[in-house]
Amino acid sequence: QLVESGGGVVQPGGSLTLSCAASGFLFRKSLMPWVRQVPGKGLEWVSGIDSENTPGYADTVKGRFTCSRDSTTNTLFLHMNILKPEDTGIYYCANGFGTWGQGTQVTVSS
């Protein structure tokens, strides 16, 4: 099971940290992507962390977002800085077994 939290409304240039609480699988070794659904567009891979804890980022968020994993609490994080209106969307975490969370809404607006 995956449960996201931390979404909200923030002004451009602001920051948010999303959390994804994981249970029921071997979290510390699982591939864990973050995917967002942007209004009027399809799903977009944003970031993620592989089984060796190496993070990756889409070009659109590189330098602004940081993905990390805390295996002691089975929690995945996405730290988002310098947010832009185009970052608005529903953010989902998933695992390498095809499980998705319910999503958390992020709105960047002045």
Beta strands, then each sheet from edge to edge (+ up, - down):
strand 1: 2-5
strand 2: 8-10
strand 3: 16-22
strand 4: 32-37
strand 5: 43-49
strand 6: 55-57
strand 7: 65-70
strand 8: 75-80
strand 9: 89-93
strand 10: 104-108
sheet 1: 1+ 3- 8+ 7-
sheet 2: 2+ 10+ 9- 4+ 5- 6+
end
